[in-house]
């Protein structure tokens, strides 16, 4: 009986070494490469809320496997909740795109513009594209601007690293659209 214990231990340790490791992803804050220069100084923008669809609010990175099926990764996970990452990177990207503005995720005054964003797609897709989809509403002193967005960006490479970088690129592109709209209303 005792001679089987080392064999059982070896099998148990071998099984443990084959468990896949978890990888955690954080969206890179890319900063906008283009600035909207005709913005007046001292404007304020409060990014009140970024919400994500329920299927995106999980820990795992989402991948669409066909036209109706989605998979939530078990080993490729967001390092922090996706809605928080989207809000933080949007503040960074808008701050970079809007010189002279104060962009914050906290309320500042009654004179601020207010932005809310709803994300309905932020995932990879079976055809090698990254999907960034949703809508945003900008309130400037009672004037509301509501815009949908639907970006499909081709990944340059395969894999989750490339997917996350491509999603971040799409999010930065949408930040530039929001910045341009904020300046012109």
C-alpha positions, 0 to 999 in steps of 0.5 A: 500500500505504501509503495503507491503513495509516491506514484499517486503524489507524482500523478497529482503534482503532474496534473497541477502543472498542466492547469492553464495560467491566467492572463490579466489585461489592462487597456492601455491609455493611449492618449489622443494623437490629435488635439482639437485646438479651437477649444476655449480655455477652462471648459469642464467635462464630467464623464459621469458614467460608462456602462457596459452590457451585462455580457461584457461586465464579466471578468473574462475578455469576450470573443464572438465565435459566430453570428449568435454565439459569444464566449467569455474567456476563463483564462484571459481576464480583465485586470479590473472591471471593464467599465472602470477601465473604459472610464479611466482611459476615456478620461485620459484620451479626452484630456489629451484631445481637449487641451485647456479643458478639465476632464474628470470622472468626478463632478466639478461645478454646475457649469460643466458639460456632462458625458454618459456612455453605454457600451453594447460591444467591446469584444473580438470576433471570429473574422479577426475584427475587434468590435467597439459599439455603443452610444454616448450622450453629451449634455452641454447646458441642456443641449443634448447630443446623442450619437451611436458608434459602431467600429469594426477594426481589423486586428493586425495579429492574432491573439488576445494581446493584439485584440486588447490593443485593437480595442483600445485603438477603437476606444481612442478613435471614439474619444476623438469623435467625442472631443470634436463634438464637444468643441463644436456644440 
